[in-house]
Structures are given as structure tokens and as C-alpha cells.
Amino acid sequence: MSKATYPLKLPLSVKEAAARLAKADGVSLNQWIASAVAQKVGAMETAADFLRRRAGDASPGDFVEMLERVADRSPQPGDELPPDRH
């Protein structure tokens, strides 16, 4: 596996928390951060692949058409938009 370096600047509180967790896991901070980034990349790519497959051949126009079929009624209690989002 080839490796690349990247200078990473973290807020001190985040670095300290990551260092504490890495120590608890018995790995170096570098190894812990690399693993955390790999997990996030995997999760994001998996989600993107899932959504791409789920969407299939759908287009933005299909979405608008689907929304137009929704009944025009008030939202259920608790589902209203906050006043500043109207």
C-alpha cells in the first residue's frame, strides 16, 4: 500500500481527545486518525453508492412530478417548519 503525508491541523481539544482515544485503543495517534478517516470515507462512499442505486434512472423532473402528487394539506403536529424557515 502506498502512503502519502498530509499536514493536519486540528483544534487542540480535538487532538487531545483523539490522542486519548488512540492511547485507549493501543495505537498511535497517526494510526487512529488514518483509521477514522478510512471509516468515514467508507461510510460516505457506501451511502453515495446506495443512493445512486436507489435513484436508478430518476431525474430532478421525476422528483418534481412526485412532489406534485402529494396532497396539499397542513403538516402533522410537530412537522411544521420553524417560523424563521418560511
C-alpha positions, 0 to 999 in steps of 0.5 A: 500500500502506498502512503502519502503525508498530509499536514493536519491541523486540528483544534487542540481539544480535538487532538487531545481527545483523539490522542486519548482515544488512540492511547485507549485503543493501543495505537498511535495517534497517526494510526487512529486518525488514518483509521477514522478517516478510512471509516468515514470515507467508507461510510460516505462512499457506501451511502453515495453508492446506495443512493445512486442505486436507489435513484436508478434512472430518476431525474430532478423532473421525476422528483418534481412530478412526485412532489406534485402528487402529494396532497396539499394539506397542513403538516402533522403536529410537530412537522411544521417548519420553524417560523424563521424557515418560511 
